[in-house]
Amino acid sequence: MGRTKIVGPAGRYGARYGSTLRKRVKLIEEKRLAHHRCPKCNTAGKLTRISIGIWTCRKCGYTFAGGAWIPRTILGKSFAPEEIKELKKAYKGEGKVIHA
């Protein structure tokens, strides 16, 4: 075989579906299969995706919700821990109310 240098894991589709779509599949699958760090035990390469958006660590057993193809999304990184505490308090009615 050996003719999948450009499209990598998307080479299984052969000449079907167009080159642009196969290249997009390649990028998505490379991100999904890359070695990611566990947010709890900080071990690299032990995270596996159970289903879309659900990730688990094979070492410590920590299961959490993340992105569809990567465990941590840009939106998940945008909040600081202090902001998350404020949002939780506001949601429970303990602090200031946030109106959209």
Backbone as CSV, one residue per row, in Angstrom:
resi,resn,N_x,N_y,N_z,CA_x,CA_y,CA_z,C_x,C_y,C_z
1,MET,0.843,-1.163,0.000,0.000,0.000,0.000,0.898,1.239,0.000
2,GLY,1.108,1.921,1.118,2.059,3.008,1.204,1.705,4.271,0.444
3,ARG,0.473,4.462,0.059,0.101,5.657,-0.697,-0.765,6.609,0.125
4,THR,-0.626,6.582,1.424,-1.470,7.419,2.274,-0.634,8.429,3.051
5,LYS,0.487,8.866,2.486,1.377,9.767,3.194,0.698,11.104,3.519
6,ILE,-0.060,11.649,2.610,-0.683,12.954,2.811,-1.928,12.840,3.683
7,VAL,-2.766,11.875,3.435,-4.030,11.784,4.161,-3.968,10.882,5.373
8,GLY,-2.894,10.156,5.580,-2.694,9.354,6.786,-3.824,8.385,7.072
9,PRO,-4.466,8.505,8.252,-5.509,7.545,8.617,-6.762,7.630,7.754
10,ALA,-6.924,8.720,7.012,-8.088,8.843,6.136,-7.854,8.149,4.800
11,GLY,-6.696,7.518,4.644,-6.402,6.809,3.404,-7.292,5.594,3.201
12,ARG,-7.957,5.161,4.242,-8.855,4.008,4.115,-10.061,4.316,3.240
13,TYR,-10.317,5.623,2.998,-11.445,5.995,2.146,-11.092,5.956,0.661
14,GLY,-9.813,5.768,0.353,-9.400,5.670,-1.040,-9.666,6.953,-1.803
15,ALA,-10.234,6.826,-2.997,-10.513,7.992,-3.844,-11.905,8.553,-3.604
16,ARG,-12.585,8.067,-2.592,-13.962,8.510,-2.350,-14.011,9.774,-1.487
17,TYR,-15.077,10.514,-1.566,-15.454,11.644,-0.719,-14.680,12.933,-0.944
18,GLY,-13.687,12.971,-1.795,-12.964,14.201,-2.091,-11.759,14.411,-1.190
19,SER,-10.762,15.071,-1.733,-9.503,15.231,-0.999,-9.652,16.161,0.206
20,THR,-10.450,17.214,0.084,-10.597,18.159,1.187,-11.229,17.493,2.402
21,LEU,-12.264,16.701,2.177,-12.919,16.024,3.291,-12.007,14.985,3.934
22,ARG,-11.231,14.297,3.117,-10.298,13.318,3.681,-9.223,14.001,4.517
23,LYS,-8.774,15.183,4.088,-7.769,15.917,4.868,-8.356,16.423,6.186
24,ARG,-9.626,16.819,6.175,-10.281,17.228,7.417,-10.399,16.051,8.380
25,VAL,-10.748,14.891,7.857,-10.835,13.684,8.683,-9.471,13.366,9.280
26,LYS,-8.426,13.558,8.493,-7.067,13.308,8.978,-6.749,14.196,10.178
27,LEU,-7.034,15.497,10.077,-6.753,16.415,11.180,-7.544,16.053,12.429
28,ILE,-8.824,15.730,12.258,-9.671,15.372,13.396,-9.166,14.110,14.068
29,GLU,-8.836,13.098,13.289,-8.391,11.833,13.878,-7.018,11.955,14.518
30,GLU,-6.147,12.790,13.965,-4.849,12.986,14.603,-5.006,13.672,15.955
31,LYS,-5.923,14.644,16.049,-6.174,15.308,17.331,-6.771,14.324,18.336
32,ARG,-7.714,13.520,17.894,-8.400,12.595,18.795,-7.459,11.510,19.311
33,LEU,-6.574,11.009,18.466,-5.706,9.901,18.842,-4.385,10.349,19.462
34,ALA,-4.146,11.656,19.548,-2.906,12.156,20.143,-2.876,11.831,21.639
35,HIS,-1.690,11.904,22.213,-1.540,11.658,23.646,-1.964,12.905,24.409
36,HIS,-2.961,12.764,25.270,-3.468,13.869,26.070,-3.165,13.605,27.540
37,ARG,-3.071,14.672,28.328,-2.797,14.557,29.766,-4.098,14.505,30.554
38,CYS,-4.100,13.681,31.584,-5.248,13.582,32.482,-5.288,14.836,33.354
39,PRO,-6.458,15.493,33.484,-6.517,16.694,34.316,-6.398,16.406,35.815
40,LYS,-6.605,15.174,36.219,-6.541,14.835,37.649,-5.154,14.344,38.059
41,CYS,-4.630,13.320,37.382,-3.339,12.748,37.778,-2.183,13.238,36.906
42,ASN,-2.472,14.007,35.860,-1.481,14.631,34.980,-0.589,13.611,34.259
43,THR,-1.090,12.418,34.030,-0.356,11.391,33.312,-0.616,11.549,31.817
44,ALA,0.433,11.508,31.023,0.289,11.674,29.580,0.030,10.325,28.916
45,GLY,-0.817,10.334,27.907,-1.031,9.155,27.093,-1.994,8.131,27.645
46,LYS,-2.694,8.441,28.719,-3.595,7.462,29.317,-5.070,7.792,29.103
47,LEU,-5.377,8.919,28.476,-6.775,9.278,28.249,-7.322,8.541,27.034
48,THR,-8.512,8.008,27.194,-9.198,7.381,26.072,-10.604,7.954,25.991
49,ARG,-11.129,8.005,24.782,-12.474,8.518,24.580,-13.453,7.365,24.621
50,ILE,-14.421,7.433,25.521,-15.432,6.390,25.632,-16.484,6.579,24.549
51,SER,-16.995,7.788,24.447,-17.933,8.150,23.390,-17.748,9.633,23.120
52,ILE,-18.592,10.208,22.302,-18.425,11.605,21.922,-18.528,12.485,23.168
53,GLY,-17.441,13.160,23.510,-17.427,14.089,24.620,-17.184,13.474,25.985
54,ILE,-17.005,12.166,26.094,-16.769,11.514,27.388,-15.396,10.856,27.346
55,TRP,-14.534,11.289,28.268,-13.158,10.833,28.324,-12.892,10.174,29.671
56,THR,-11.989,9.207,29.686,-11.613,8.540,30.931,-10.109,8.285,30.941
57,CYS,-9.557,8.302,32.140,-8.132,8.017,32.327,-7.992,6.541,32.689
58,ARG,-7.120,5.850,31.986,-6.925,4.430,32.251,-6.112,4.187,33.519
59,LYS,-5.391,5.205,33.990,-4.573,5.019,35.182,-5.370,5.253,36.464
60,CYS,-6.002,6.431,36.576,-6.688,6.761,37.835,-8.196,6.527,37.775
61,GLY,-8.751,6.276,36.591,-10.169,5.998,36.469,-11.053,7.232,36.434
62,TYR,-10.458,8.415,36.342,-11.211,9.669,36.310,-11.960,9.788,34.992
63,THR,-13.266,10.013,35.067,-14.102,10.172,33.880,-14.690,11.576,33.900
64,PHE,-14.636,12.256,32.771,-15.118,13.624,32.706,-15.646,13.920,31.304
65,ALA,-16.371,15.028,31.202,-16.904,15.478,29.922,-15.932,16.474,29.316
66,GLY,-15.692,16.334,28.036,-14.793,17.237,27.327,-15.322,17.488,25.942
67,GLY,-14.435,17.760,25.033,-14.824,18.004,23.655,-15.053,16.707,22.911
68,ALA,-15.556,16.823,21.701,-15.833,15.641,20.898,-14.548,14.960,20.436
69,TRP,-13.528,15.754,20.091,-12.295,15.176,19.561,-11.094,15.400,20.446
70,ILE,-11.163,16.401,21.328,-10.075,16.654,22.266,-10.679,16.781,23.664
71,PRO,-9.943,16.380,24.704,-10.527,16.389,26.046,-10.854,17.776,26.580
72,ARG,-10.052,18.775,26.257,-10.296,20.129,26.752,-10.495,21.054,25.568
73,THR,-11.611,21.762,25.567,-11.910,22.669,24.470,-11.496,24.094,24.822
74,ILE,-11.523,24.969,23.854,-11.175,26.368,24.072,-12.171,27.008,25.034
75,LEU,-13.440,26.678,24.903,-14.451,27.233,25.792,-14.228,26.776,27.227
76,GLY,-13.823,25.544,27.417,-13.557,25.033,28.750,-12.338,25.671,29.397
77,LYS,-11.380,26.123,28.592,-10.177,26.757,29.119,-10.385,28.242,29.408
78,SER,-11.448,28.837,28.873,-11.604,30.283,28.959,-12.000,30.768,30.343
79,PHE,-12.550,29.929,31.195,-12.961,30.350,32.530,-11.876,30.036,33.546
80,ALA,-11.558,31.011,34.364,-10.625,30.805,35.479,-11.389,30.139,36.616
81,PRO,-10.714,29.442,37.516,-11.410,28.775,38.627,-12.250,29.733,39.486
82,GLU,-11.768,30.984,39.659,-12.533,31.958,40.440,-13.854,32.291,39.750
83,GLU,-13.803,32.432,38.427,-15.009,32.742,37.661,-16.010,31.600,37.746
84,ILE,-15.532,30.389,37.748,-16.420,29.232,37.835,-17.122,29.213,39.190
85,LYS,-16.386,29.527,40.274,-17.000,29.582,41.603,-18.088,30.647,41.657
86,GLU,-17.823,31.811,41.039,-18.823,32.879,41.010,-20.065,32.451,40.244
87,LEU,-19.854,31.781,39.121,-20.992,31.316,38.324,-21.823,30.296,39.089
88,LYS,-21.151,29.400,39.827,-21.874,28.404,40.612,-22.690,29.059,41.721
89,LYS,-22.091,30.055,42.397,-22.808,30.763,43.451,-24.021,31.492,42.887
90,ALA,-23.843,32.145,41.741,-24.947,32.883,41.128,-26.051,31.925,40.690
91,TYR,-25.656,30.765,40.226,-26.643,29.786,39.782,-27.455,29.269,40.969
92,LYS,-26.810,29.093,42.127,-27.495,28.595,43.312,-28.249,29.696,44.043
93,GLY,-28.083,30.942,43.614,-28.785,32.047,44.237,-28.056,32.610,45.448
94,GLU,-26.774,32.280,45.605,-26.017,32.743,46.767,-25.312,34.064,46.523
95,GLY,-25.149,34.438,45.295,-24.387,35.655,44.985,-25.160,36.549,44.038
96,LYS,-24.425,37.364,43.335,-25.059,38.268,42.391,-25.641,37.482,41.222
97,VAL,-26.738,37.952,40.679,-27.406,37.263,39.585,-26.849,37.782,38.259
98,ILE,-26.543,36.882,37.382,-25.993,37.252,36.074,-27.133,37.219,35.061
99,HIS,-27.384,38.341,34.419,-28.420,38.410,33.387,-27.741,38.512,32.027
100,ALA,-28.308,37.810,31.061,-27.739,37.835,29.713,-28.298,38.971,28.899
